[in-house]
Amino acid sequence: MVAARLAGSIRQAGYLGDQVGEQTMDMEAIHNRRYQVVKGLRIGTEGLLSNHGVSLVQGRGRLVARDAVQVGDQRIHARSILVATGSIAAQLPLEGAELPGVLGTEEAVDLREVPPRMAILTGSPIDLELAQYFHLLGSHVTLIESGPRLLPEADREISQRVGKLFHDAGVAIWRGVAVEAIRRRKDGLLAVVLAESNDESSWMQS
């Protein structure tokens, strides 16, 4: 996000008349930096666990008894066992959600090219972070929220302020709009079909 903010500042400087030369984004360098940050956080977390007497065993574990977990050749006994499975992103229940170019959060973060246009469905916190990230990198971003406001679970005042910040930054926001389907047009662009109106609006994903 730091790189995206810098890119946005450079672009804003051009609008104000300050010429800073041709702007290019080295996405590989951005991702390499991200990996280094994540690696540092992981190493730091492992160090904290070790300092507090927590043993970290890496491997695929399976429950072999109500009080035992098997990891490779090692069997670990415990009075209580917490199974933390994590989560995966749910696929949108929409026609066309499986089309190439329809991305999940992790796929979007891993993009090696900045898409010229991007539509982001719903206004959850991670969706707003993605919208800000790609907008700062130069994408024309449209947020589509089926409800009356972004961040519906947040305080109304916070939601309104966030919406104003995005609007003032140039991110298009469509509220109270239900998406019926995603389709591929003849020209190759993806089209978001809005419910009831039978209207189509297109965003190129790559």
C-alpha positions in Angstrom: 0.0 0.0 0.0 2.9 2.3 0.6 4.0 2.0 -3.0 0.4 2.7 -4.1 0.2 5.8 -2.0 3.5 7.1 -3.5 2.2 6.4 -7.0 -1.0 8.3 -6.2 1.0 11.3 -4.8 3.2 11.4 -8.0 0.1 11.3 -10.2 -1.5 14.1 -8.1 1.7 16.2 -8.5 1.2 16.0 -12.2 -2.3 17.3 -11.9 -0.9 20.3 -9.9 1.6 21.1 -12.6 4.7 19.4 -11.1 6.3 17.3 -13.8 8.1 14.3 -12.3 8.9 12.3 -15.4 7.2 9.2 -16.8 5.7 7.1 -14.1 6.1 3.3 -14.3 5.2 0.7 -11.8 7.5 -2.3 -11.2 5.0 -4.8 -10.0 7.6 -7.4 -9.4 9.5 -5.1 -7.0 6.2 -4.3 -5.2 5.4 -8.0 -4.7 9.0 -8.8 -3.7 8.8 -6.1 -1.1 5.4 -7.5 0.1 7.0 -11.0 0.5 9.8 -9.6 2.5 7.4 -7.8 4.8 5.4 -10.9 5.3 8.5 -13.0 5.9 9.7 -10.5 8.5 6.4 -10.6 10.3 6.4 -14.4 10.3 9.9 -14.6 11.7 9.0 -12.1 14.3 5.9 -14.0 15.3 7.8 -17.2 15.5 10.4 -15.5 17.8 7.7 -14.2 20.1 6.1 -17.7 20.4 9.5 -19.2 21.2 10.2 -16.5 23.8 6.9 -17.4 25.6 7.6 -21.1 25.6 5.4 -22.0 22.7 6.8 -24.9 20.5 6.1 -24.6 16.8 5.8 -27.9 14.9 5.5 -27.5 11.1 3.8 -30.2 9.1 0.4 -31.7 8.4 -1.4 -32.7 11.5 -4.2 -35.2 12.0 -6.2 -36.1 15.0 -5.5 -39.7 16.0 -7.2 -39.6 19.4 -9.3 -37.2 21.5 -6.0 -36.1 23.2 -3.4 -36.7 20.5 -2.3 -35.1 17.2 0.1 -36.9 14.8 2.5 -34.7 12.8 4.7 -36.9 10.7 6.5 -39.3 13.1 5.8 -37.1 16.1 2.7 -37.6 18.3 1.7 -34.7 20.5 -0.6 -35.3 23.5 -2.6 -32.5 25.0 -5.6 -32.1 27.4 -7.2 -29.6 25.0 -6.8 -29.4 21.2 -8.0 -26.4 19.2 -8.7 -27.0 15.5 -8.2 -23.7 13.7 -9.0 -24.5 10.0 -8.7 -21.0 8.6 -11.0 -20.0 5.8 -11.2 -19.6 2.0 -13.0 -17.0 0.0 -16.6 -18.0 -1.0 -17.4 -17.8 -4.6 -20.0 -15.2 -5.6 -23.4 -16.8 -6.2 -23.6 -15.2 -9.6 -23.9 -16.4 -13.2 -20.4 -15.9 -14.7 -18.5 -15.8 -11.4 -16.2 -18.6 -12.9 -15.2 -16.6 -16.0 -11.5 -15.7 -16.5 -10.9 -12.2 -15.2 -13.4 -12.5 -12.3 -10.9 -12.5 -9.4 -11.0 -13.3 -5.7 -9.1 -11.2 -3.2 -5.9 -13.2 -3.2 -5.8 -13.3 -7.0 -6.3 -9.6 -7.2 -3.5 -8.9 -4.8 -1.2 -11.1 -6.8 -1.8 -9.4 -10.1 1.4 -8.6 -12.0 -0.2 -5.9 -14.1 -2.4 -2.9 -13.2 -5.8 -3.4 -14.9 -7.0 -0.2 -16.6 -10.5 -0.7 -15.2 -11.8 -2.7 -12.3 -15.2 -3.3 -10.7 -15.3 -4.4 -7.1 -18.5 -5.9 -5.8 -19.6 -5.2 -2.2 -18.0 -2.7 0.2 -16.4 -4.8 2.9 -13.2 -3.6 4.6 -10.9 -5.8 2.4 -12.8 -4.7 -0.8 -12.3 -1.0 0.1 -8.6 -1.7 0.7 -8.3 -3.3 -2.8 -10.3 -0.4 -4.3 -7.9 2.2 -2.7 -4.8 0.1 -3.7 -5.7 -0.2 -7.4 -7.1 3.3 -7.7 -3.7 4.7 -6.4 -1.9 2.5 -8.9 -3.9 4.0 -11.7 -6.9 1.8 -12.3 -10.4 3.3 -12.9 -12.2 1.6 -10.0 -15.9 1.3 -9.5 -17.3 0.0 -6.2 -20.8 -1.7 -6.4 -22.6 -2.1 -3.1 -26.1 -3.7 -3.0 -26.9 -1.9 0.3 -27.4 1.8 0.9 -23.9 2.4 2.2 -20.4 1.1 2.3 -19.2 -0.8 5.4 -22.8 -1.7 6.4 -21.6 -3.2 9.7 -19.7 -0.1 10.7 -21.0 3.0 12.4 -23.0 5.1 10.0 -20.8 8.2 10.4 -17.7 6.2 9.7 -19.4 4.7 6.6 -20.4 8.1 5.4 -16.9 9.5 5.9 -15.3 6.6 4.1 -17.7 7.0 1.2 -16.9 10.7 0.9 -13.1 10.0 0.9 -13.5 7.5 -1.9 -15.8 9.8 -3.8 -13.4 12.8 -3.5 -10.5 10.6 -4.6 -12.3 9.7 -7.8 -13.5 6.2 -7.1 -17.0 5.6 -8.6 -19.5 4.2 -6.0 -22.8 2.6 -6.9 -25.0 2.0 -3.9 -28.3 0.1 -3.7 -27.4 -1.8 -6.9 -27.9 -5.5 -7.1 -25.7 -7.5 -9.6 -27.5 -10.2 -11.5 -24.7 -11.7 -13.6 -21.3 -11.3 -15.1 -21.0 -11.9 -18.8 -18.3 -11.8 -21.5 -19.1 -9.4 -24.3 -18.2 -10.0 -27.9 -15.3 -7.5 -27.6 -13.8 -9.5 -24.8 -14.7 -7.2 -22.0 -16.5 -8.4 -18.9 -20.0 -6.9 -18.4 -21.7 -6.5 -15.0 -25.4 -7.0 -15.5 -27.5 -5.1 -13.0 -30.7 -6.7 -11.7 -34.1 -5.5 -12.8 -32.7 -2.8 -15.1 -31.2 -5.3 -17.6 -28.4 -2.7 -17.9 -24.8 -3.7 -18.6 -21.7 -1.9 -17.6 -18.3 -3.1 -18.6 -14.9 -3.1 -16.9 -11.8 -4.6 -18.4 -10.0 -6.8 -15.9 -6.7 -7.2 -17.6 
